[in-house]
Amino acid sequence: MIIYLKNKDTLIFKDFKFKCCIGLNGLNKKKIEGDKTTPIGIFKLGNLYYRHDRKTKPITKLKCKKINKMMGWCNDPNSKKYNKEIKISKSIRHEKLFRKDYKYNYFILIKYNYTKNIPNKGSAIFIHLTKNYKPTVGCIGLLEKDFKIMLKLINKNTKIKIS
């Protein structure tokens, strides 16, 4: 089962079409950290993360993780933990997962540059929430209602094809 990104603004899964947004600078086969592009390729999906203080655990077959205040995602290419979930530390550059805004109330990891990661090739690529379809810094954004529909349809074997 594959989710397809079509025309840079539509995710397609089976008979469902969801409007979405991608990185400000479009798609890129040779993504690098901070280039604001969404990587091209076929990728596995990871866990669903959610803000349990704001949202209930959604209906999904994905493994779910509650986001807490000490969770971050390492975007420091000099760290051995690059492109991995971490406990926040001042010594490691990271992105906070417990955000003040709504974007990470729910998100799914896209396993880009994940298993055998290469420093500076890009990190923290997620499917997360949007309200206005403004471009992201490399992730894919969906409205919450569409995100929740998609969660009911996919499972741990679902992949995403970005092309």
ROLUMKE-827560 format. One line per 5 residues: their letters; for each residue x, z, y of N, C-alpha, C. Coordinates in steps of 0.05 Angstrom, whole numbers, padded with zeros to 5 digits. Layout:
ROLUMKE-827560
A = X,Z,Y,X,Z,Y,X,Z,Y ~ ...
This chain:
ROLUMKE-827560
MIIYL = 00017,00000,-00024,00000,00000,00000,00018,00000,00025 ~ 00012,-00019,00042,00029,-00022,00066,00012,-00023,00091 ~ 00021,-00008,00112,00010,-00010,00138,00026,-00032,00153 ~ 00013,-00051,00165,00027,-00073,00180,00023,-00069,00210 ~ 00045,-00073,00224,00044,-00074,00253,00042,-00104,00260
KNKDT = 00021,-00112,00273,00016,-00140,00280,00014,-00143,00310 ~ 00027,-00162,00321,00025,-00169,00350,00033,-00146,00368 ~ 00049,-00128,00359,00059,-00105,00375,00038,-00086,00385 ~ 00013,-00091,00379,-00008,-00073,00390,-00030,-00067,00370 ~ -00026,-00075,00344,-00046,-00070,00324,-00034,-00061,00298
LIFKD = -00043,-00039,00287,-00036,-00030,00260,-00058,-00039,00242 ~ -00051,-00051,00219,-00071,-00060,00200,-00066,-00046,00173 ~ -00087,-00034,00162,-00086,-00023,00136,-00111,-00029,00121 ~ -00109,-00045,00100,-00132,-00055,00086,-00151,-00069,00105 ~ -00176,-00060,00107,-00196,-00073,00125,-00197,-00060,00152
FKFKC = -00179,-00041,00158,-00179,-00027,00183,-00158,-00038,00202 ~ -00167,-00041,00228,-00149,-00049,00249,-00149,-00028,00271 ~ -00126,-00018,00278,-00123,00003,00298,-00106,-00007,00321 ~ -00117,-00005,00346,-00100,-00011,00369,-00078,00010,00371 ~ -00054,00001,00379,-00032,00020,00381,-00013,00012,00403
CIGLN = 00007,00028,00408,00029,00021,00427,00055,00026,00413 ~ 00076,00012,00423,00103,00014,00411,00123,00020,00433 ~ 00149,00018,00427,00170,00024,00446,00169,00006,00470 ~ 00176,00017,00493,00176,00003,00519,00191,-00024,00518 ~ 00213,-00025,00503,00229,-00050,00502,00223,-00066,00477
GLNKK = 00200,-00062,00465,00192,-00079,00442,00204,-00072,00416 ~ 00207,-00092,00399,00217,-00088,00372,00246,-00097,00371 ~ 00261,-00085,00351,00290,-00091,00350,00300,-00088,00322 ~ 00314,-00108,00312,00327,-00106,00285,00352,-00088,00286 ~ 00364,-00086,00310,00389,-00071,00312,00385,-00047,00332
KIEGD = 00366,-00031,00326,00359,-00008,00342,00384,00010,00346 ~ 00386,00022,00370,00406,00042,00375,00393,00066,00390 ~ 00405,00089,00387,00394,00113,00400,00389,00109,00429 ~ 00364,00115,00438,00358,00114,00467,00351,00087,00478 ~ 00349,00066,00461,00343,00039,00472,00314,00033,00477
KTTPI = 00297,00053,00470,00268,00051,00475,00255,00027,00460 ~ 00266,00020,00436,00254,00000,00420,00244,00012,00394 ~ 00225,-00002,00381,00214,00006,00355,00229,-00010,00334 ~ 00240,00003,00313,00256,-00012,00294,00239,-00030,00276 ~ 00251,-00053,00269,00239,-00073,00251,00247,-00066,00223
GIFKL = 00228,-00069,00204,00234,-00064,00176,00211,-00053,00161 ~ 00215,-00047,00136,00195,-00034,00119,00205,-00006,00113 ~ 00189,00014,00119,00198,00041,00117,00178,00059,00102 ~ 00188,00078,00088,00171,00098,00076,00160,00117,00098 ~ 00139,00131,00091,00128,00151,00109,00136,00178,00099
GNLYY = 00139,00197,00117,00146,00225,00110,00122,00243,00113 ~ 00127,00267,00120,00106,00288,00123,00089,00283,00147 ~ 00065,00295,00146,00048,00297,00169,00055,00324,00182 ~ 00062,00325,00207,00066,00349,00222,00042,00354,00240 ~ 00034,00379,00243,00011,00384,00261,00014,00411,00275
RHDRK = 00002,00413,00299,00001,00437,00315,-00022,00454,00306 ~ -00018,00473,00288,-00039,00489,00277,-00052,00508,00298 ~ -00038,00512,00320,-00050,00529,00341,-00070,00513,00358 ~ -00070,00486,00355,-00088,00469,00370,-00107,00454,00352 ~ -00098,00447,00329,-00114,00429,00311,-00116,00441,00283
TKPIT = -00137,00432,00269,-00140,00441,00241,-00124,00421,00224 ~ -00118,00430,00200,-00104,00413,00181,-00123,00390,00174 ~ -00114,00366,00178,-00132,00343,00173,-00135,00336,00143 ~ -00154,00320,00137,-00158,00310,00110,-00137,00288,00106 ~ -00119,00293,00087,-00098,00273,00081,-00085,00279,00054
KLKCK = -00073,00259,00042,-00059,00262,00017,-00029,00266,00022 ~ -00021,00265,00048,00007,00270,00055,00013,00300,00054 ~ 00038,00306,00050,00047,00334,00052,00046,00342,00081 ~ 00035,00365,00087,00031,00374,00115,00050,00397,00122 ~ 00060,00396,00146,00077,00418,00157,00066,00427,00183
KINKM = 00064,00453,00186,00056,00465,00212,00080,00465,00231 ~ 00075,00456,00255,00096,00456,00276,00097,00484,00289 ~ 00121,00495,00290,00124,00521,00304,00143,00517,00328 ~ 00145,00538,00344,00161,00536,00369,00190,00532,00366 ~ 00201,00537,00342,00229,00534,00338,00237,00508,00324
MGWCN = 00217,00490,00320,00223,00465,00306,00232,00443,00326 ~ 00252,00429,00318,00261,00406,00334,00269,00383,00315 ~ 00276,00361,00328,00286,00338,00313,00313,00330,00325 ~ 00334,00331,00309,00361,00326,00319,00365,00297,00327 ~ 00372,00293,00353,00379,00266,00362,00408,00265,00372
DPNSK = 00424,00283,00362,00452,00286,00369,00469,00271,00348 ~ 00479,00247,00355,00494,00231,00335,00519,00244,00325 ~ 00529,00265,00339,00553,00279,00330,00547,00302,00310 ~ 00521,00306,00305,00513,00328,00287,00509,00317,00258 ~ 00516,00334,00239,00510,00328,00211,00480,00327,00205
KYNKE = 00465,00339,00223,00436,00340,00220,00421,00318,00235 ~ 00436,00298,00244,00425,00275,00259,00401,00264,00245 ~ 00379,00260,00260,00354,00248,00251,00341,00265,00228 ~ 00343,00291,00231,00330,00310,00212,00315,00331,00228 ~ 00295,00343,00215,00282,00366,00227,00302,00389,00227
IKISK = 00302,00404,00249,00321,00426,00252,00307,00451,00264 ~ 00320,00473,00262,00313,00497,00277,00327,00494,00304 ~ 00313,00496,00326,00324,00491,00352,00349,00509,00357 ~ 00369,00496,00368,00394,00509,00374,00406,00497,00400 ~ 00417,00513,00417,00428,00502,00442,00453,00485,00436
SIRHE = 00465,00488,00413,00489,00474,00407,00484,00446,00396 ~ 00459,00439,00389,00452,00413,00378,00431,00400,00396 ~ 00437,00375,00405,00417,00361,00422,00393,00354,00404 ~ 00370,00357,00415,00346,00354,00399,00321,00347,00416 ~ 00300,00340,00402,00274,00336,00415,00256,00359,00404
KLFRK = 00242,00372,00422,00224,00393,00414,00199,00381,00400 ~ 00191,00393,00378,00166,00384,00365,00142,00400,00375 ~ 00146,00424,00385,00125,00440,00396,00123,00434,00426 ~ 00109,00411,00432,00108,00401,00459,00085,00412,00475 ~ 00089,00411,00501,00067,00420,00519,00045,00400,00520
DYKYN = 00052,00374,00517,00031,00353,00517,00018,00351,00490 ~ 00001,00331,00486,-00015,00328,00462,-00002,00309,00441 ~ 00019,00295,00448,00029,00273,00432,00037,00281,00404 ~ 00047,00305,00400,00055,00314,00374,00035,00334,00362 ~ 00010,00334,00372,-00010,00350,00359,-00012,00342,00329
YFILI = -00009,00316,00324,-00006,00305,00297,00016,00284,00299 ~ 00033,00283,00280,00051,00260,00277,00061,00257,00248 ~ 00068,00232,00242,00078,00226,00215,00106,00215,00219 ~ 00125,00224,00203,00152,00214,00204,00153,00186,00192 ~ 00165,00167,00206,00172,00141,00195,00201,00144,00186
KYNYT = 00207,00139,00161,00233,00144,00150,00253,00122,00157 ~ 00256,00117,00182,00276,00098,00192,00303,00113,00196 ~ 00325,00102,00186,00351,00114,00189,00351,00143,00179 ~ 00338,00148,00157,00332,00176,00150,00349,00185,00126 ~ 00348,00171,00103,00360,00181,00079,00391,00181,00082
KNIPN = 00403,00158,00088,00432,00157,00092,00435,00148,00121 ~ 00431,00167,00140,00430,00159,00168,00458,00152,00179 ~ 00457,00134,00198,00480,00125,00212,00479,00135,00241 ~ 00499,00150,00251,00498,00160,00278,00494,00137,00298 ~ 00477,00143,00318,00470,00125,00340,00452,00102,00332
KGSAI = 00442,00101,00308,00424,00079,00299,00395,00085,00306 ~ 00390,00109,00316,00362,00116,00324,00351,00139,00307 ~ 00335,00156,00321,00324,00179,00308,00296,00185,00319 ~ 00283,00203,00305,00256,00213,00313,00236,00190,00317 ~ 00233,00173,00297,00214,00151,00299,00189,00161,00284
FIHLT = 00167,00163,00298,00143,00175,00288,00119,00157,00294 ~ 00097,00161,00279,00070,00153,00288,00058,00178,00300 ~ 00053,00177,00326,00042,00200,00340,00018,00192,00357 ~ 00008,00211,00372,-00017,00207,00387,-00012,00194,00414 ~ -00031,00179,00424,-00031,00169,00451,-00060,00171,00461
KNYKP = -00063,00171,00487,-00090,00170,00500,-00094,00145,00516 ~ -00071,00132,00523,-00073,00110,00542,-00057,00085,00534 ~ -00045,00085,00511,-00030,00063,00500,-00006,00055,00517 ~ 00004,00074,00533,00029,00069,00548,00052,00067,00528 ~ 00072,00050,00534,00094,00047,00515,00108,00073,00509
TVGCI = 00119,00075,00485,00133,00098,00476,00163,00094,00480 ~ 00179,00114,00470,00208,00110,00471,00218,00100,00444 ~ 00200,00090,00427,00208,00078,00402,00189,00083,00379 ~ 00170,00102,00384,00150,00109,00363,00127,00090,00365 ~ 00107,00095,00348,00082,00080,00348,00060,00101,00356
GLLEK = 00044,00094,00375,00023,00113,00385,-00005,00103,00377 ~ -00021,00122,00368,-00049,00116,00361,-00068,00136,00374 ~ -00093,00128,00380,-00113,00147,00388,-00118,00168,00366 ~ -00125,00192,00373,-00129,00213,00353,-00150,00205,00333 ~ -00172,00193,00342,-00194,00186,00323,-00184,00165,00303
DFKIM = -00167,00146,00311,-00156,00126,00293,-00135,00138,00274 ~ -00119,00156,00286,-00099,00170,00270,-00112,00185,00247 ~ -00134,00199,00252,-00147,00214,00231,-00160,00196,00210 ~ -00170,00173,00218,-00181,00154,00198,-00158,00145,00181 ~ -00136,00137,00193,-00113,00127,00178,-00103,00149,00158
LKLIN = -00103,00174,00167,-00094,00196,00149,-00110,00197,00123 ~ -00136,00192,00125,-00153,00193,00102,-00148,00170,00082 ~ -00136,00148,00092,-00132,00124,00076,-00105,00123,00062 ~ -00085,00135,00074,-00057,00132,00064,-00049,00154,00046 ~ -00027,00151,00032,-00016,00172,00015,00015,00171,00016
KNTKI = 00028,00187,00000,00057,00190,00001,00071,00164,-00007 ~ 00058,00146,-00020,00070,00120,-00029,00066,00098,-00008 ~ 00050,00103,00012,00045,00083,00033,00070,00078,00049 ~ 00075,00052,00055,00098,00045,00072,00087,00031,00097 ~ 00105,00029,00117,00097,00015,00141,00116,-00009,00145
KIS = 00105,-00032,00151,00121,-00057,00156,00119,-00063,00186 ~ 00141,-00061,00199,00143,-00067,00228,00158,-00093,00231 ~ 00144,-00114,00242,00158,-00140,00244,00147,-00155,00268
